[in-house]
Protein backbone atom coordinates (compact mmCIF):
# COMPACT_ATOMS: atom_id res chain seq x y z
CA UNK A 1 0.00 0.00 0.00
CA UNK A 2 1.42 3.38 -1.05
CA UNK A 3 0.66 6.73 0.55
CA UNK A 4 0.82 10.27 -0.87
CA UNK A 5 2.37 12.61 0.07
CA UNK A 6 5.28 10.94 1.83
CA UNK A 7 5.54 13.26 4.84
CA UNK A 8 1.81 13.68 5.38
CA UNK A 9 -0.24 10.72 4.06
CA UNK A 10 -3.40 11.96 2.46
CA UNK A 11 -4.57 9.03 0.37
CA UNK A 12 -3.67 5.40 -0.19
CA UNK A 13 -3.78 2.79 -2.93
CA UNK A 14 -2.14 -0.53 -3.73
CA UNK A 15 -1.99 0.47 -7.40
CA UNK A 16 0.63 3.04 -8.55
CA UNK A 17 -1.60 3.88 -11.52
CA UNK A 18 -4.56 4.61 -9.23
CA UNK A 19 -2.36 6.67 -6.93
CA UNK A 20 -1.13 8.73 -9.89
CA UNK A 21 -4.73 9.27 -10.96
CA UNK A 22 -5.54 10.34 -7.40
CA UNK A 23 -2.76 12.93 -7.51
CA UNK A 24 -4.40 14.34 -10.65
CA UNK A 25 -7.45 15.05 -8.48
CA UNK A 26 -5.54 16.24 -5.42
CA UNK A 27 -6.50 19.68 -4.05
CA UNK A 28 -3.16 21.48 -3.93
CA UNK A 29 -3.53 24.78 -2.09
CA UNK A 30 -1.21 26.69 -4.39
CA UNK A 31 -1.97 27.24 -8.06
CA UNK A 32 0.37 24.81 -9.80
CA UNK A 33 0.97 24.79 -13.58
CA UNK A 34 -0.76 21.78 -15.13
CA UNK A 35 2.53 20.44 -16.49
CA UNK A 36 3.77 20.29 -12.90
CA UNK A 37 0.62 18.45 -11.77
CA UNK A 38 1.12 15.99 -14.65
CA UNK A 39 4.73 15.42 -13.60
CA UNK A 40 3.69 14.75 -10.01
CA UNK A 41 1.06 12.29 -11.22
CA UNK A 42 3.62 10.26 -13.21
CA UNK A 43 6.02 9.77 -10.29
CA UNK A 44 4.15 6.79 -8.75
CA UNK A 45 4.62 4.98 -12.08
CA UNK A 46 8.45 5.21 -11.94
CA UNK A 47 9.93 2.76 -9.40
CA UNK A 48 12.85 4.94 -8.28
CA UNK A 49 10.74 8.10 -8.11
CA UNK A 50 8.00 6.19 -6.31
CA UNK A 51 10.33 5.26 -3.46
CA UNK A 52 11.61 8.83 -3.14
CA UNK A 53 8.28 10.60 -3.53
CA UNK A 54 5.85 8.26 -1.77
CA UNK A 55 5.83 6.12 1.34
CA UNK A 56 4.83 2.51 1.86
CA UNK A 57 2.18 2.47 4.56
CA UNK A 58 -0.44 0.32 6.21
CA UNK A 59 -3.90 1.30 4.96
CA UNK A 60 -6.04 3.14 7.46
CA UNK A 61 -9.39 1.57 8.26
CA UNK A 62 -12.53 3.31 6.94
CA UNK A 63 -14.81 4.66 9.65
CA UNK A 64 -17.36 1.95 8.86
CA UNK A 65 -14.75 -0.84 9.10
CA UNK A 66 -13.32 -2.92 6.29
CA UNK A 67 -16.03 -5.59 6.39
CA UNK A 68 -18.84 -3.11 5.77
CA UNK A 69 -16.80 -1.21 3.18
CA UNK A 70 -16.17 -4.41 1.20
CA UNK A 71 -19.92 -5.11 1.27
CA UNK A 72 -20.55 -1.65 -0.14
CA UNK A 73 -17.74 -2.13 -2.64
CA UNK A 74 -19.54 -5.15 -4.08
CA UNK A 75 -22.77 -3.10 -4.19
CA UNK A 76 -20.96 -0.24 -5.93
CA UNK A 77 -19.49 -2.54 -8.58
CA UNK A 78 -22.99 -3.16 -9.91
CA UNK A 79 -23.60 0.62 -10.19
CA UNK A 80 -20.15 1.87 -11.07
CA UNK A 81 -18.97 -0.73 -13.56
CA UNK A 82 -16.22 1.53 -14.92
CA UNK A 83 -14.37 1.65 -11.58
CA UNK A 84 -11.27 -0.57 -11.58
CA UNK A 85 -9.45 0.69 -8.46
CA UNK A 86 -10.18 2.76 -5.37
CA UNK A 87 -8.06 5.50 -3.85
CA UNK A 88 -8.80 5.81 -0.13
CA UNK A 89 -8.65 9.28 1.40
CA UNK A 90 -8.01 9.98 5.08
CA UNK A 91 -9.73 12.87 6.81
CA UNK A 92 -7.22 15.57 7.76
CA UNK A 93 -9.23 16.60 10.79
CA UNK A 94 -9.87 13.24 12.41
CA UNK A 95 -13.58 13.50 11.67
CA UNK A 96 -15.80 10.36 11.55
CA UNK A 97 -15.86 10.39 7.76
CA UNK A 98 -14.04 8.41 5.06
CA UNK A 99 -13.79 9.07 1.35
CA UNK A 100 -12.89 6.99 -1.69
CA UNK A 101 -12.19 7.98 -5.28
CA UNK A 102 -13.17 5.44 -7.94
CA UNK A 103 -10.64 5.24 -10.81
CA UNK A 104 -11.24 3.66 -14.22
CA UNK A 105 -8.86 1.42 -16.17
CA UNK A 106 -7.61 4.45 -18.11
CA UNK A 107 -6.85 6.30 -14.85
CA UNK A 108 -9.85 8.63 -15.22
CA UNK A 109 -11.76 9.49 -12.03
CA UNK A 110 -15.37 8.30 -12.20
CA UNK A 111 -17.01 8.63 -8.80
CA UNK A 112 -16.33 10.10 -5.36
CA UNK A 113 -17.66 8.17 -2.33
CA UNK A 114 -18.21 9.37 1.23
CA UNK A 115 -19.05 7.28 4.32
CA UNK A 116 -20.26 9.10 7.42
CA UNK A 117 -22.62 8.69 10.40
CA UNK A 118 -26.24 8.52 9.28
CA UNK A 119 -27.19 10.69 12.25
CA UNK A 120 -24.91 13.56 11.18
CA UNK A 121 -24.72 13.66 7.37
CA UNK A 122 -22.63 16.39 5.78
CA UNK A 123 -24.74 19.03 4.08
CA UNK A 124 -24.55 18.92 0.28
CA UNK A 125 -26.49 21.60 -1.67
CA UNK A 126 -28.25 20.49 -4.83
CA UNK A 127 -29.83 23.68 -6.26
CA UNK A 128 -28.65 25.21 -9.53
CA UNK A 129 -25.75 27.66 -9.21
CA UNK A 130 -24.23 30.35 -11.43
CA UNK A 131 -20.74 31.32 -10.24
CA UNK A 132 -19.63 27.79 -9.27
CA UNK A 133 -20.60 24.13 -9.55
CA UNK A 134 -21.23 21.51 -6.88
CA UNK A 135 -20.65 17.79 -7.66
CA UNK A 136 -24.00 16.07 -8.22
CA UNK A 137 -25.27 13.35 -5.89
CA UNK A 138 -25.55 10.06 -7.81
CA UNK A 139 -26.60 7.41 -5.29
CA UNK A 140 -26.89 6.63 -1.59
CA UNK A 141 -27.09 3.58 0.66
CA UNK A 142 -27.68 3.08 4.37
CA UNK A 143 -26.22 0.42 6.65
CA UNK A 144 -27.00 1.52 10.18
CA UNK A 145 -25.36 3.59 11.59
CA UNK A 146 -23.56 4.59 8.38
CA UNK A 147 -24.55 6.50 5.27
CA UNK A 148 -22.75 6.04 1.95
CA UNK A 149 -23.18 8.60 -0.83
CA UNK A 150 -21.67 8.72 -4.30
CA UNK A 151 -21.02 11.96 -6.20
CA UNK A 152 -19.73 13.02 -9.57
CA UNK A 153 -15.97 13.39 -9.48
CA UNK A 154 -14.33 16.77 -10.01
CA UNK A 155 -12.39 16.76 -13.33
CA UNK A 156 -8.67 15.96 -13.29
CA UNK A 157 -6.00 18.65 -12.99
CA UNK A 158 -8.18 21.21 -11.27
CA UNK A 159 -6.35 23.95 -9.41
CA UNK A 160 -6.78 27.07 -7.28
CA UNK A 161 -8.21 30.00 -9.29
CA UNK A 162 -6.27 33.22 -9.78
CA UNK A 163 -6.75 35.85 -7.08
CA UNK A 164 -9.95 37.76 -7.85
CA UNK A 165 -11.49 39.67 -4.91
CA UNK A 166 -14.68 40.51 -6.83
CA UNK A 167 -15.11 36.89 -7.90
CA UNK A 168 -14.48 35.60 -4.38
CA UNK A 169 -17.17 37.96 -3.07
CA UNK A 170 -19.71 36.81 -5.70
CA UNK A 171 -19.07 33.15 -4.92
CA UNK A 172 -19.37 33.69 -1.16
CA UNK A 173 -22.63 35.60 -1.63
CA UNK A 174 -24.11 32.90 -3.87
CA UNK A 175 -23.03 30.18 -1.43
CA UNK A 176 -24.80 32.09 1.34
CA UNK A 177 -28.02 32.34 -0.68
CA UNK A 178 -27.79 28.65 -1.57
CA UNK A 179 -27.59 27.73 2.11
CA UNK A 180 -30.54 29.83 3.28
CA UNK A 181 -32.93 26.87 2.95
CA UNK A 182 -30.35 24.32 4.10
CA UNK A 183 -29.09 25.76 7.41
CA UNK A 184 -31.34 25.88 10.46
CA UNK A 185 -30.96 29.11 12.44
CA UNK A 186 -30.56 28.54 16.17
CA UNK A 187 -32.48 30.85 18.51
CA UNK A 188 -29.30 32.49 19.81
CA UNK A 189 -27.92 33.29 16.32
CA UNK A 190 -27.36 37.06 15.94
CA UNK A 191 -30.00 38.52 13.63
CA UNK A 192 -27.48 39.97 11.15
CA UNK A 193 -25.51 36.74 10.66
CA UNK A 194 -25.74 34.92 7.34
CA UNK A 195 -25.30 31.30 6.23
CA UNK A 196 -21.73 30.53 5.19
CA UNK A 197 -19.80 27.72 3.53
CA UNK A 198 -17.60 27.44 6.61
CA UNK A 199 -14.43 26.15 4.93
CA UNK A 200 -14.14 28.54 2.00
CA UNK A 201 -10.43 28.21 1.25
CA UNK A 202 -8.34 27.89 -1.94
CA UNK A 203 -8.10 24.10 -1.72
CA UNK A 204 -11.91 23.85 -1.69
CA UNK A 205 -12.51 26.22 -4.63
CA UNK A 206 -11.21 24.51 -7.75
CA UNK A 207 -10.86 25.62 -11.38
CA UNK A 208 -11.07 22.88 -14.01
CA UNK A 209 -9.47 22.91 -17.46
CA UNK A 210 -12.49 24.64 -18.99
CA UNK A 211 -12.29 27.48 -16.46
CA UNK A 212 -15.38 26.36 -14.52
CA UNK A 213 -15.19 26.68 -10.73
CA UNK A 214 -16.17 23.94 -8.26
CA UNK A 215 -16.93 24.60 -4.58
CA UNK A 216 -16.34 21.52 -2.43
CA UNK A 217 -16.55 20.30 1.19
CA UNK A 218 -19.68 21.84 2.71
CA UNK A 219 -19.43 19.96 6.01
CA UNK A 220 -18.76 23.12 8.08
CA UNK A 221 -21.67 25.15 6.68
CA UNK A 222 -23.41 27.26 9.29
CA UNK A 223 -24.10 30.81 10.47
CA UNK A 224 -21.50 33.57 10.72
CA UNK A 225 -21.04 37.33 10.47
CA UNK A 226 -21.33 38.88 6.99
CA UNK A 227 -18.09 38.61 4.95
CA UNK A 228 -16.83 35.71 7.10
CA UNK A 229 -16.25 33.44 4.09
CA UNK A 230 -14.63 36.28 2.12
CA UNK A 231 -12.17 37.07 4.92
CA UNK A 232 -11.36 33.39 5.48
CA UNK A 233 -10.60 32.79 1.80
CA UNK A 234 -8.49 35.92 1.42
CA UNK A 235 -6.34 35.23 4.49
CA UNK A 236 -5.85 31.56 3.54
CA UNK A 237 -4.98 32.43 -0.06
CA UNK A 238 -2.24 34.83 0.94
CA UNK A 239 -0.90 32.68 3.77
CA UNK A 240 -0.13 29.99 1.16
CA UNK A 241 2.06 32.54 -0.63
CA UNK A 242 4.19 32.78 2.55
CA UNK A 243 3.42 36.42 3.32
CA UNK A 244 3.75 37.45 6.96
CA UNK A 245 0.68 38.33 9.02
CA UNK A 246 1.10 42.10 8.64
CA UNK A 247 1.34 41.86 4.84
CA UNK A 248 -1.68 39.57 4.74
CA UNK A 249 -3.83 41.88 6.89
CA UNK A 250 -2.85 44.89 4.77
CA UNK A 251 -3.48 43.02 1.49
CA UNK A 252 -6.91 41.84 2.63
CA UNK A 253 -8.00 45.36 3.64
CA UNK A 254 -6.87 46.79 0.31
CA UNK A 255 -8.62 44.00 -1.62
CA UNK A 256 -12.03 44.76 -0.06
CA UNK A 257 -12.21 48.55 0.41
CA UNK A 258 -16.03 48.51 0.45
CA UNK A 259 -16.22 46.20 3.48
CA UNK A 260 -16.68 48.38 6.61
CA UNK A 261 -13.85 48.08 9.11
CA UNK A 262 -16.17 46.91 11.89
CA UNK A 263 -17.70 44.22 9.65
CA UNK A 264 -14.25 42.94 8.67
CA UNK A 265 -13.18 42.97 12.31
CA UNK A 266 -16.23 40.95 13.36
CA UNK A 267 -15.68 38.40 10.58
CA UNK A 268 -12.00 38.01 11.45
CA UNK A 269 -12.73 37.73 15.17
CA UNK A 270 -15.21 34.94 14.43
CA UNK A 271 -12.45 32.87 12.80
CA UNK A 272 -9.91 33.31 15.58
CA UNK A 273 -11.93 30.92 17.77
CA UNK A 274 -13.30 28.66 15.02
CA UNK A 275 -12.38 24.94 15.30
CA UNK A 276 -10.96 24.89 11.77
CA UNK A 277 -8.09 27.13 12.91
CA UNK A 278 -7.20 25.40 16.17
CA UNK A 279 -3.81 23.74 16.33
CA UNK A 280 -1.81 21.96 19.06
CA UNK A 281 0.00 24.31 21.42
CA UNK A 282 3.34 22.54 21.08
CA UNK A 283 5.16 21.97 17.78
CA UNK A 284 6.96 19.04 19.42
CA UNK A 285 3.74 17.02 19.25
CA UNK A 286 3.43 17.42 15.49
CA UNK A 287 4.63 15.00 12.86
CA UNK A 288 7.18 16.10 10.29
CA UNK A 289 4.46 16.49 7.69
CA UNK A 290 2.35 18.72 9.95
CA UNK A 291 4.98 21.31 10.89
CA UNK A 292 4.57 23.28 7.66
CA UNK A 293 0.79 23.39 8.09
CA UNK A 294 1.20 24.47 11.70
CA UNK A 295 3.48 27.37 10.74
CA UNK A 296 1.14 28.55 7.98
CA UNK A 297 -1.92 28.29 10.21
CA UNK A 298 -0.19 30.29 12.91
CA UNK A 299 0.51 33.10 10.43
CA UNK A 300 -3.11 32.89 9.27
CA UNK A 301 -4.38 33.11 12.85
CA UNK A 302 -2.17 36.11 13.60
CA UNK A 303 -3.36 37.89 10.46
CA UNK A 304 -6.96 37.36 11.54
CA UNK A 305 -6.13 38.78 14.96
CA UNK A 306 -4.71 41.92 13.32
CA UNK A 307 -7.86 42.29 11.22
CA UNK A 308 -10.05 41.72 14.28
CA UNK A 309 -8.21 44.49 16.14
CA UNK A 310 -8.21 46.83 13.10
CA UNK A 311 -4.41 46.88 13.18
Secondary structure as the mmCIF struct_conf table of DSSP 4:
data_model
#
loop_
_struct_conf.conf_type_id
_struct_conf.id
_struct_conf.beg_label_comp_id
_struct_conf.beg_label_asym_id
_struct_conf.beg_label_seq_id
_struct_conf.end_label_comp_id
_struct_conf.end_label_asym_id
_struct_conf.end_label_seq_id
STRN STRN1 UNK A 2 UNK A 4
BEND BEND1 UNK A 5 UNK A 8
STRN STRN2 UNK A 11 UNK A 13
BEND BEND2 UNK A 14 UNK A 14
HELX_RH_AL_P HELX_RH_AL_P1 UNK A 16 UNK A 24
TURN_TY1_P TURN_TY1_P1 UNK A 25 UNK A 25
BEND BEND3 UNK A 29 UNK A 30
HELX_RH_AL_P HELX_RH_AL_P2 UNK A 34 UNK A 42
HELX_RH_3T_P HELX_RH_3T_P1 UNK A 43 UNK A 45
BEND BEND4 UNK A 46 UNK A 46
HELX_RH_AL_P HELX_RH_AL_P3 UNK A 47 UNK A 53
STRN STRN3 UNK A 55 UNK A 56
HELX_LH_PP_P HELX_LH_PP_P1 UNK A 58 UNK A 62
TURN_TY1_P TURN_TY1_P2 UNK A 63 UNK A 64
HELX_RH_AL_P HELX_RH_AL_P4 UNK A 66 UNK A 79
TURN_TY1_P TURN_TY1_P3 UNK A 81 UNK A 82
STRN STRN4 UNK A 85 UNK A 89
TURN_TY1_P TURN_TY1_P4 UNK A 92 UNK A 93
BEND BEND5 UNK A 96 UNK A 96
STRN STRN5 UNK A 97 UNK A 103
TURN_TY1_P TURN_TY1_P5 UNK A 105 UNK A 106
BEND BEND6 UNK A 107 UNK A 107
STRN STRN6 UNK A 109 UNK A 117
HELX_RH_3T_P HELX_RH_3T_P2 UNK A 118 UNK A 120
HELX_LH_PP_P HELX_LH_PP_P2 UNK A 121 UNK A 123
BEND BEND7 UNK A 127 UNK A 127
BEND BEND8 UNK A 130 UNK A 131
STRN STRN7 UNK A 133 UNK A 133
HELX_LH_PP_P HELX_LH_PP_P3 UNK A 135 UNK A 136
STRN STRN8 UNK A 137 UNK A 143
TURN_TY1_P TURN_TY1_P6 UNK A 144 UNK A 145
STRN STRN9 UNK A 146 UNK A 152
HELX_LH_PP_P HELX_LH_PP_P4 UNK A 153 UNK A 155
TURN_TY1_P TURN_TY1_P7 UNK A 156 UNK A 157
STRN STRN10 UNK A 159 UNK A 160
HELX_LH_PP_P HELX_LH_PP_P5 UNK A 161 UNK A 163
HELX_RH_AL_P HELX_RH_AL_P5 UNK A 165 UNK A 179
TURN_TY1_P TURN_TY1_P8 UNK A 180 UNK A 182
BEND BEND9 UNK A 183 UNK A 183
HELX_LH_PP_P HELX_LH_PP_P6 UNK A 184 UNK A 186
TURN_TY1_P TURN_TY1_P9 UNK A 187 UNK A 188
BEND BEND10 UNK A 189 UNK A 189
TURN_TY1_P TURN_TY1_P10 UNK A 191 UNK A 192
STRN STRN11 UNK A 194 UNK A 196
BEND BEND11 UNK A 198 UNK A 198
TURN_TY1_P TURN_TY1_P11 UNK A 202 UNK A 204
STRN STRN12 UNK A 205 UNK A 207
TURN_TY1_P TURN_TY1_P12 UNK A 209 UNK A 210
BEND BEND12 UNK A 211 UNK A 211
STRN STRN13 UNK A 213 UNK A 215
TURN_TY1_P TURN_TY1_P13 UNK A 219 UNK A 220
STRN STRN14 UNK A 222 UNK A 224
TURN_TY1_P TURN_TY1_P14 UNK A 226 UNK A 227
HELX_RH_AL_P HELX_RH_AL_P6 UNK A 228 UNK A 240
TURN_TY1_P TURN_TY1_P15 UNK A 241 UNK A 242
HELX_RH_AL_P HELX_RH_AL_P7 UNK A 245 UNK A 255
TURN_TY1_P TURN_TY1_P16 UNK A 256 UNK A 258
BEND BEND13 UNK A 259 UNK A 259
HELX_RH_AL_P HELX_RH_AL_P8 UNK A 261 UNK A 272
TURN_TY1_P TURN_TY1_P17 UNK A 273 UNK A 273
HELX_RH_3T_P HELX_RH_3T_P3 UNK A 275 UNK A 277
BEND BEND14 UNK A 281 UNK A 281
HELX_RH_3T_P HELX_RH_3T_P4 UNK A 283 UNK A 285
BEND BEND15 UNK A 286 UNK A 286
HELX_RH_AL_P HELX_RH_AL_P9 UNK A 288 UNK A 308
TURN_TY1_P TURN_TY1_P18 UNK A 309 UNK A 310
#
